[in-house]
Amino acid sequence: MAPVAEPDFKEVKAHDSEHYLREEGKREPKESFKFILGEVRDYVSGLDSPRIADVGCATGDFLYHTGQAFPDAELTGIDFYPELLEQAAADVPGGNFIKADVLTGEGWPDEQFDAVFMNGVHSIFFEVDPWLDNMLAITKPGGRTFIFGIWNPDDVDVLTSVRYVDDPDTPRSGWNYVSKTTMTRHLERRGKSAKFTDWEIEMDLPRDKDDPMRTWTFRREDGTRVTINGAQIVHNFSLLEITDA
Ligand SMILES: C[S@@+](CC[C@H](N)C(=O)[O-])C[C@H]1O[C@@H](n2cnc3c(N)ncnc32)[C@H](O)[C@@H]1O
């Protein structure tokens, strides 16, 4: 399969960082963080002083709540935005923060962790191999890698970019949607196993008036929720757990 060039989304990423600096995620964890921490509880609490990394950590919200759930964990956050990492270091006591790029490997650490997380990030990228290799490189042998976000249950890999009508010159990722089957094959080729645990949000998310690409929910007639964004892409969330095969 021919590789797809990663478009230059710098402006969009800067916009993303502004959003995360505004958020107040330390007080109450996101619903998805509660789900992820519940799913990994048995594994992490069975480890002695677990080393945990969060890739694309933004201002450290997930690590903050991970530290609350597992007080003896050693916490490391990785992101490529220095201003987000500065805020994370101020907010997450005892956390270690590293400026590195999961796609290019620039600044990538050579240490390894028992549990490596990446939440709500992988859909930004068009190609799987670069970021997947970097995630696995920092996972200890016998450790686990967890990737939370949208995975297509149908056998179609969806690559999208979008343009806002009032800002047509800025390219934006529309949230790429790798299929579970393709991801499982990527992992099988590396001698790894994939386990997907699906998740549905249990609260209503309002539309963000300023940004049509932020997700929101609406209810079907039977009361179940649909999560969608302004690209009209329905989101099926799942936690991918990667282990040695
Ligand atoms: C959508 S936010 C998700 C933040 C957080 N994980 C959460 O669940 O709330 C994406 C994060 O990934 C970071 N990011 C995007 N591309 C990255 C890259 N190539 N390397 C490292 N971090 C990246 C952004 O700076 C941002 O903090």
The ligand as an ORCA input file, in Angstrom:
! r2SCAN-3c Opt
* xyz 0 1
  C      -6.795     15.862     20.785
  S      -5.502     16.200     21.932
  C      -5.707     14.882     23.140
  C      -5.183     15.274     24.491
  C      -5.351     14.221     25.599
  N      -4.668     12.991     25.296
  C      -6.812     13.958     25.933
  O      -7.271     12.834     25.757
  O      -7.477     14.898     26.377
  C      -4.086     15.744     21.038
  C      -2.787     15.959     21.793
  O      -1.749     15.302     21.059
  C      -0.648     16.190     20.912
  N       0.030     15.814     19.656
  C      -0.465     15.946     18.393
  N       0.421     15.489     17.500
  C       1.489     15.046     18.227
  C       2.736     14.460     17.873
  N       3.052     14.245     16.587
  N       3.601     14.113     18.863
  C       3.284     14.331     20.169
  N       2.120     14.897     20.565
  C       1.235     15.244     19.607
  C      -1.265     17.585     20.886
  O      -0.311     18.582     21.240
  C      -2.376     17.432     21.925
  O      -1.905     17.675     23.220
*
